[in-house]
Amino acid sequence: MLALARDGQWDSLPKMEVERQPLLRAEHPRDARSRDLLTQLLACNQEMLALAASARAEVANALSRQVHARQAVNAYVNLAR
């Protein structure tokens, strides 16, 4: 999932999340290996959240630029009339 997030393949993540949920909810041993894996999982989740926040900000900026461009075109068209 992290590799997909790093590549910006956000559309692929929901399907993987559906597959991941049963694995997360399954019973796991309470040992050092499981603790290490959980620590790695949490780190991956944190990185994915940061990547998602960055991607969301990029989309918001692109949308804002699009709105400003449309306003500029509308202003130009209105002046040309």
C-alpha positions in Angstrom: 0.0 0.0 0.0 2.8 2.4 0.8 4.4 1.8 -2.6 1.1 2.7 -4.3 0.8 5.8 -2.1 4.3 6.8 -3.0 3.5 6.4 -6.7 0.3 8.4 -6.3 -1.9 5.5 -7.2 -4.7 6.5 -4.8 -7.4 4.7 -6.6 -5.8 1.3 -5.9 -5.7 1.8 -2.1 -9.4 1.2 -1.1 -9.3 -2.3 -2.6 -6.1 -3.1 -0.7 -7.6 -1.7 2.5 -10.5 -4.1 2.2 -8.0 -6.9 1.9 -5.9 -5.6 4.8 -8.7 -5.2 7.3 -9.3 -8.9 8.0 -5.5 -9.4 8.4 -5.3 -6.6 10.9 -8.3 -8.0 12.9 -7.0 -11.5 13.0 -5.5 -12.9 16.2 -1.7 -12.4 16.4 0.8 -13.7 18.8 2.0 -11.3 21.5 5.7 -11.6 20.9 8.6 -9.5 19.9 8.2 -10.2 16.1 4.6 -9.1 16.2 5.5 -6.0 18.1 8.2 -5.2 15.5 5.8 -5.7 12.7 3.2 -3.5 14.4 5.8 -0.8 14.8 6.6 -1.1 11.1 2.9 -1.0 10.2 2.4 2.1 12.2 5.3 3.8 10.6 3.9 2.9 7.1 0.5 4.3 8.1 2.1 7.5 9.3 4.0 7.9 6.0 0.8 7.1 4.0 -1.1 9.8 6.0 1.6 12.3 5.3 1.6 11.4 1.6 -2.2 11.7 1.5 -2.1 15.1 3.2 0.4 16.3 0.6 -1.6 14.9 -2.3 -4.8 16.5 -0.9 -3.0 19.9 -0.7 -1.7 19.6 -4.3 -5.3 18.9 -5.5 -6.6 21.8 -3.5 -3.9 24.1 -5.0 -4.7 22.9 -8.5 -8.4 23.5 -7.9 -7.7 27.0 -6.6 -5.6 27.8 -9.7 -8.4 26.4 -11.9 -11.0 28.6 -10.2 -8.7 31.7 -10.5 -8.1 30.9 -14.2 -11.9 30.6 -14.8 -12.5 33.9 -13.1 -9.8 35.6 -15.2 -11.3 34.2 -18.4 -14.8 35.3 -17.3 -13.5 38.8 -16.5 -11.8 39.0 -19.9 -15.0 37.8 -21.8 -17.1 40.3 -19.9 -14.8 43.1 -20.8 -14.8 42.1 -24.4 -18.6 42.4 -24.7 
